[in-house]
Amino acid sequence: MILITVLEKNGSFVSLEIKGHANSAPKGEDLVCSAVSAIAVGGLNSLQDPKGTYDATVESGYVKLVALKRPSQRDQIALETIISQLESVAESQKAYVKLERKEP
């Protein structure tokens, strides 16, 4: 199962953590894993200033993005889009993906 945790404080992004594998199909054929990976990596690539604003880790089966300072308005919109897309996958693939939104 893929576990996704989104931390927000007062409506502003704090962190995103994605861990695990969906295991909905054999390795290399898992469309659920592919969807989550594409959303995460594509979304991270869309951020305006990833090196100065975020600490990011991307490994097999693991993504973590932590805001080091308040994201720009543009990045906040990109982050909300990433999270919304991940929520859509989690909603349609409940057996393989779980997403939780939390306040720290």
Buried (B, 14 or more C-beta within 10 A) or exposed (E): BBEBBBBBEEEEBBBBBBBBBBBBEEEEEBEBBBBBBEBBEEBBEBBEEBEEBBEBEEEEEEBBBBBEEEBEEEBBEBBBEBBEBBBBBBEEBEEBBBBEEEEE
